[in-house]
Amino acid sequence: MHRREFITVLGGAAIAFPHAARTQQPMKMHRVGFVAVGAPVPDLVGVDPVNPAARGFVHGMRALGYIEGGNLVLEWRSAEGRSERIPRIIEELLLLKVDVIVTVTNPMTRVAKEMTRTVPIVMTSSANPVEAGLIESLAHPGGNVTGLANNAGESEILAKRVQLLKELIPDMSRVTFLESDEESAADQELSAFKAATQALGVQVLLERYKSSDYAEAFARITNARPDGLLVGASSANYANRRMIVDFAAKNRLPAIYGSRDNVDLGGLISYGDDTEKRFGRAAGYVDRILKGAKPADMPVERPTKFVLAINLKTAKALGLAVPPLLLARADEVIE
């Protein structure tokens, strides 16, 4: 075919299919900022991120049709355990004009909310978001913040964890509750929790720490010599899960956690929602916002499904016999 004929054919094709020619528009690119607490940035990126939270979010976005480099740019950032870095990170994301900011702690969400009232914020692991002043109510958040809480009737869940640990250690009378000072349970939740554990014959020793500095808290726990350890489901505890599991193992301290990921690392037992799935649900919030939904009108979700996981290897190392009835109730068992 000669060049003139070829051009004529192309012109005819454009005339014959004018709609196709018009609809070949560039794919819209969305920019989302994701701020982690302690995970190194390399663990957050890639085809299949190492970090379970990041993996759940990425897989959730892909399932909804968002592909990195195609119609999505994910701006990964991490405070690397230093909360003082958060304002600078949020400022950088705002300068990049992200469409949504994904946060993982109450302090992080608070900083983002103070720095912008227009850019939507999706929180993924908020403890008591109403009491913390992040939203107006679970049903009607108001403002530019919505997302997921990581507690559902926190006093009941905490008491349930103590009950499960006591089934493993029937003579347990004192348990230390390790939680972040920045993400602590509301006072009324703690009061109800302590009342519930007293009925179980267990005294709660509250051990709070600032930021992610655990050295002093670990020293006090060691000196107190409790029978068991209850690890709060804060984002800082999750980010430092390897260190906490190692501390419990070194001190032969039976511990129960809020995330199954701790049990995968050698923790004894956990009871809580699935972190990876929760971050996958956070992707649904981002999707709806990118399609025009307003955070103020999007109810905050609380967990309804909890997973009981037990590590039999760790139980054996601690000299604990797992009761058959408890083992039968477990959703996951590591042997």
Secondary structure as UniProt FT lines:
FT   HELIX           3..16
FT   HELIX           18..23
FT   STRAND          30..36
FT   HELIX           41..44
FT   HELIX           52..63
FT   TURN            64..65
FT   TURN            69..71
FT   STRAND          72..78
FT   TURN            80..81
FT   HELIX           83..85
FT   HELIX           86..95
FT   TURN            96..97
FT   STRAND          100..103
FT   HELIX           106..115
FT   STRAND          121..126
FT   TURN            129..133
FT   TURN            143..144
FT   STRAND          145..149
FT   HELIX           154..168
FT   TURN            170..171
FT   STRAND          174..180
FT   TURN            182..183
FT   HELIX           187..199
FT   TURN            200..201
FT   STRAND          203..209
FT   TURN            211..212
FT   HELIX           215..224
FT   STRAND          228..231
FT   HELIX           235..239
FT   HELIX           241..250
FT   TURN            251..252
FT   STRAND          255..257
FT   HELIX           260..264
FT   TURN            265..266
FT   STRAND          269..272
FT   HELIX           275..290
FT   TURN            291..292
FT   HELIX           295..297
FT   STRAND          307..311
FT   HELIX           312..317
FT   TURN            318..319
FT   HELIX           324..329
FT   STRAND          332..334
//
